[in-house]
Amino acid sequence: MAKLCDIGLIGLAVMGENLALNMESRGYRVAVFNRTTSVVDNFINGRAKDKNFVGCSSIEELVQSLATPRKVMMMVKAGPAVDSLIEQLIPLLSKGDVIIDGGNTYYVDTERRTEYVESKGLLYIGTGVSGGEEGALLGPSLMPGGSAAGWPLVKPIFQAIAAKVGPKNNVPCAEWVGPRGAGHYVKMVHNGIEYGDMQLICEAYFVLKQALGLSNDDLYNVFDTWNKGELDSYLVEITRDIFSVRDPDTGGYLVDVILDTAGAKGTGKWMSQLALDLGVPSTLVTEAVYARCLSAMKEARVRASKMLKGPRSKFEGDRANFIEETREALYASKICSYAQGFVQIEAAAKEHNWPLEYGNIALLWRGGCIIRAAFLDRIKEAFDVDPTLENLLLAPYFTKAVEKAQPAWRRVVCTAIELGIPVPAFATALAYFDGYRLARLPANLLQAQRDYFGAHTYQRTDKPGVFHSDWIRLRKEPK
């Protein structure tokens, strides 16, 4: 009798294929199924040839090929397809078996599905998977949540296939996040921070290109230098590399012939919408989403460019110093982006009663994922010192870093504005910092306005209670 499989995987698109190959390369026997069965045949006879796989022609066959407790991972498009698969799997599985959703699923759906699958006597895990195609194959960052009893069953596999970090590369970027939809929520915030990071890097590039006229070779050298210091990260590294790639068709640089309209898959928008629901100011991801929306208005921008004029002045100053100031502005803005992300995770944890370990979440992002960066170790250290830290900006390391970068940060934003170069993410990060550091904001006037026209009431600084004033009468009374 053939040996039973350790795990089953449904969905052989690129991410599913690569995850399956990753699992097999770590010594696991994997059963695979795809709705279009020819995809299974092509995989088994192609990339999986002579490897430890079992190709299945039906979900029933896949379930029958698994050792108990069965573990079935779905790598299909988020939405109704996941619910349909769950309904097909439930009657085929036994108590204690685990269904895993590895898609980019909206966390509310994972909350609902966890409760539903558990009511059927099964276990459910919704896990964020980050790292793209390469990460899935060589080592992703995994952010699992759902049924806590399911984690020990999948932990050996998840930690075997995950990216490894640490002095001896022995710390897996896969650890339990929390109950129900917590894993997918953290993945969503990861993606939102990614949106902010990418926009900030693009603004740094645009400022250096427009203000200083740096060539792609110059930009390669700048980003190469940046990647050796505080900004050491995956996104800075690949940005550097992009500036070196030639277009086979034209012989010029490929980045220069790419149309300037950005796409999006929705997770950034989710984070922004949920931030509004929670009442937390995740301004970086929101501005990054809007920047993509504006970029998509290409035809309108081309028309507007023929009618709307801006400054014609040129940069005058120390070019090398301005490059360094741009680096500092990028670093300070990046700190604000991560600070906002963790504030939102903390607010969601309170809202949904998720007992999360914020330092461990930072560790999950140190390898395999898109936002991996050297300074995530500093975030872990900050939460180790104070697990209830309300904002990363208040941790001594980050307080000092932003304080040091502040003069340069302000000069870069001012210079960009004076030259007519849009830097919405740099500017909103600075505005967030300035708003957060002030004990008093102009919302006193806003509350007065609301009470004047809508009797929305206000509180006072000199005595407790809730008050309403007849503003028209008071205005007319003699002083």
N, C-alpha and C positions, 0 to 999 in steps of 0.2 A: 504493500500500500504506500502510495506517495506521501511524503511528509506534508503535513498541513502548514498553511502559511501563517506568518506572524501578524500580518496586517493586510487589509484590503484597501485599495484606492480606486475611487470612482472619478473619472474625468481625466482624460489624457491630452489636454491642451498642454502648452509648453510648461507651465508651472507644475501641473500634475505629473507629467513625464519626468521632469527633473527631480521632483521630490521622490518619486518612486525609484529612480536610479540612485539617488542619494541613500535611501533606506537600504537598498540591495547592496550597495557598496560597503555598508557598515555591518554586513553579515545577516541581514534579515531576508526572509523569503516573503515575497510580495505578490498578492493576487491583484490583478488589474481588470477593470471593466470600463468601457465607454459606450455611450448610447449608440453611436455609430460603430458597429462592431468591426468594420474594416480598419478603423483606427487602431484597435487592439491588435489585429493581425499585422499591420504595418510596424507597430511598436515591437511586438514579439520577434518579428523577423528582421528587424532593423537594429535600433539602439539597444534592445534588450536581448539580442541573439546570444545564446549560450550562457545567459545569466540566470540567476535564481528567481525566475518569475513564473507565474501561472496566469495565462491569458484566459479570461472568462467571457462567455457569450451571453450571459444573463446575470442579473443581480442574484438570483437564486444560486447559481453556480458559484459565484464569488463568495457568498455567505457559507456555503457548504465546504468551501476549501480552506476555511479559517479555523485555527486552533482556538479553544475557549480559554478565557473570556474573549469573545470576538471583538476586534477593533476595526471599524470601517471608517475611512477618511474620505470625505466628499471634497473634490476640487472642481466645483462647478460654479457657474455664474450665480451670484447672489440674487435672492428673490424667490419667486414661486417654484423654480426648479429644485431648490433645497427642500421646501415643504413637500413637494411631490416625492422626492427621494426618501425622505423620512417616512412617509406613509407606506412606501413600498418596503422599506427595511424593517419596520416595527414588527409585522407578523412573522418575519423570518428569523428574528433574533430572540435570544433568551435573556432572562433576568441577569443583570450584571454586565451585559455586553455594552460596548461603547460606540456611540456615533460621534464622529468628529467633523466639524465644518471648518475648512481651512480657507474659505473665501473671504473677500472684503465685505463682510456682512454688517448691516446696520445693527448696532448693539441691542436695540429694542427687540428685534426679531430673535436674537440669541437669548434674551431674557425669557421671551415667550416660549421658545422651543425647548429651553432647558426644563422649564416647569412641565411642559407637555410630555416630553420624552421620559422624564422621571416618573410621571404619573402612570406610565406604561411599564414601569419596573426596569427601565434601561437607564444608562448614563449618557450624558451629553457634554461635549466639549466644543466650545467655539474658540478657535485660536487665530490670532493674527499671525500672518506669515509675511515677513519683510525681507527684502534683499533682491527682488526681481529674479530673472531667469538664472543668473549666475549663483545667487544666494541659494536658491532652491536646490541647485545641483551640488554645490560645494559646502554649503553651511549657512542657513538662514538664521534670522532672529525670530524666535517663536514666543508668542504671548498668549498662553492658554488660560481660559476661564470656563466656568460652567459647573459641572458636578464634581465636587471635591474628591469624591470616591473614585472618580475616573482617572485622576492624575497619576496615582501610583501605577496604574496599568499601562499608561502611555509614556510615562516619564523616561524609562530606559531608551525607547525609540527616539523620542523628541530630543533628549540630551545627546544621543549618539549622532544625530544628523545635524544638530545646530552648530553654528559658528562657535569657535573656541577662542577665548581671550585670556589675559593674565600673563604673569611672568613666564609660566611654563605652557601657555596655551592649553590650559586644562580646565578652564571655567566655561561651561556651556552657556550660550545666550538663549536659554530656555528654562523658565522657572514659572511656577504657578503664580498667576496674577490675582485671581479672586473669583467669587461666585458669579454664576449666571453670565451676564453680558460684559463683565469687567474686562476680559481679554480683548474682545473686539472694540471696546471703548478706548482702551489704551492704544490699540493699533490705529484707531481713527485719529487720536491726538498725535501719535507718531507721524501720521501722514500730514496732519495740519502743520506741525513743526517743519516738516519737509517742505511744504508749500512756502512757508515763511523764509526758510533757509535759502531755497532756490531763488526767490524773488530778491532777497538781500544780495546774493552773489551776482545776480543779473544787474542790479543797480550799481554795484561796485564796478563791474565791467563797463557799464554804460558811461559812468562818470569818468573813468580813466580813458575810455575811448573818445568820448566827446570833448571833455575838458582838456585833456593832454594830447589827444591824437595818437595814443599808443598803438603800435602795430600788433598783429597777432603774435609775432615772435616776442615782442616786449611783454605782452600779456602773459604768455607762457612763462616767461622768467619771473614775473611778478607773482603769479599764483604758485609757481614752484617754490619760491622763497616763503610765501605765506604758509604753505603746507608743511613747512619744517618748524613752525612755531606754534603759537596758541591756536591758530586756525586749522591745525592738522585734522583733516576729516576726509571722508569719502567724497563728498560733493566738491570740495575745493580741489581734491586730487583729480577727479574726472574733468572738472572745468579746465584745469591746466592742460590736460591731455587733449581736450577738444580743440584748443588753439593750435595744435600741431598737425591736425589731420587735413590732408589735401583731398579735393574733390576729383575723382577719376575722370569726370566728364570735362571739366574746365581747366584743371590744373591749379586753380586757385584754392583758397581755404574753404572747406566745406561749410563752416559755420556762417560764412558771409553770403551763401546762396540759399540759406534756409529762410522760408517765409516767417515773418515775425508775428505769427498768430499762435497763441498757446492753447493747448487742449487741457482738459481736466476730466477726472472720472467721478468726482462728487464727494470724496471723503473730506476735502478741505471745506466744502460748503456745509457738510454735516456738522463739522466741528464749530464753524462760525454760528450756525443756527442754534446749536445746543448751548453755546456760550451765551447767546441772547436769552435763551430760556432760563439759564442758571443765574443770569445777571452778573457774569464775569466778563471783563474787558479783554477778550482774546483778539486784540486789534491787528496783530501781525498776520494771522491767517486770513482774517477778513480782508485786509488790504491786499494781500497776495491774490486772493480769489478775484477781487475787483480788478486788479492789474491784468489778470488773464482775460477777464471779460472785456476790458478796454482794448487789449491787444487783438481780440477777435473782431473788433470793429474796423478791420483793415480798410475797406473801401471808404467808410466814413472818414477815417483819419487821413486818407490820401486826399479826399476832397477838402477837408478842413485845413490841411497843410498849405493849400494854395490861397487860403483866405486869412488865416489867423497867424499873426506874427509875434515872435517873442524877442528876447534880448539878442543883440548881435555882438556883445562883448566877448572877449577871449580871456582865458585864464592867464593871470600874470602873477608869478610867484615862484617859489622853489618847488620844482616838479618832483624831485626825490622826496622832499618832505611831505608833499601832498599825497603821494602814493602811500607813505607810511601812515598818514592821518586817515586815509581811506581804509586801510587795514584795521586801525583802531576803531573806526566807526562801525565797520562790519562786525568786529568782535563784540562790541558793546551792544549792538542791535541784536546779535545772535543770542546773547545772554538774556535779553528781554524776551525773545521769542520762546526760549526754553522755560523761562520763569512763568510766562503766561500759560504755557502748556501744562505745567505742573499745578498751577493754581486751578485750572479747569478740572484736572483729574481729581484734585482734592475736593472740589465742590461737588463733582459727580459722585465721589465716594460717600460723602455725607448724604446726598440726595437719595442714593440707592442702598445705603448701608453696606458698602463694600469695605471690608478690612484690608486695605492695600498697604504694601510696603514700598514707599516711594523710592528709596535708595535702590532697592532691587530692580525696580522698573528701569532706572537709569542704567543698571548693569546689563539689562536685556538689550539695550541699544548700543552697546560698545562694539559689537561685531555683527557681521552678516547683514545689517539693515542699511537703509539709505542714509539715515542721519547719524551714522556712527562717527564719533569724534573723540579726540583725546580728552576734552574737558568733561566728558561724562563721568570720569572718575572723580572729578571735583564735586559733581552733583551728588554722587553716592556719599562722599565724605561729609558733605553738608547735612544730608539727612541722617547720617550716622550720629553726628553731633547733636542734632535736634530733629527727631522724627516728626515733630509737629510744626516744623518750619513753615510759616505761612507764605513766604515768597523767597525765591532764590536770591533776589537782590539784597536780602537782609543777611545772608550768610557772609562772613567776613571776607572770604576769598573773592566773591563776586562783587561785594560792596567796593573793595579796593580796586578791582579790575575796571569797573565802570567809572569810578572816581578818576582813575588815571586816564581813561580814554575820553572823558567828558569834553575837555576843550577841543580835541581833534574832531570828535563826533559833531559838535556844534558847528565847527568851521566847515566841515565837509557838507553838511546839510545847507548851511547858508550859501556856500559857494555854488552848489548845485542849483539852488533857487535863483541866485543872481544870474546864472548862465542859462536858465530855462531848461535845465535837465531834470526830468521827473524822478524823484526818489521817494515814492509814497511809503515804502516800508521803512527806510531809514528815518523818515520824518515821523511816522506814527510810533516807531519804537522810542524815539526821543520824547515825543509828546506823552507817551505812557509813563516813561521814567519821570518826567517833570510833574505829571499829574499825581503819580504815586508818592513822590517825595514831599509834596506840599500838605501841610496840616489843614490848610483852608483853601477851598476852591470857590469859583463863582456860582456854585449851585444855590447859595443863599438867594441870589437875585432870581434864579430860575424858579425856586419855590415861591418867591413873592409873586412872580408872573403867573404861576399856576393858580395861586390863591386868588389873585386879582380877577382873572377871567373865568375861573371854574370852581372857586371855593374848595380847592383841594387841600387846604389847611397847611400848616407848617409847624415845626418845632422851634424853640428858642435856645439861645446859648446861655441865657441867664437864669432860666427856671424851667422845671419839668412841665410836661403836658403837651397837648395838641391845641393849636390856636387857629382862628380865622379872623381876618380883619375886613371891615367894610372900607376898602381902599378909596372908593369914590368919595364917601363921606369924610374920611380923614383928610383927603387931599383938599377938600373945600373948607374944612374948619380953619379958623384963624390960628396962626402960630403963636 
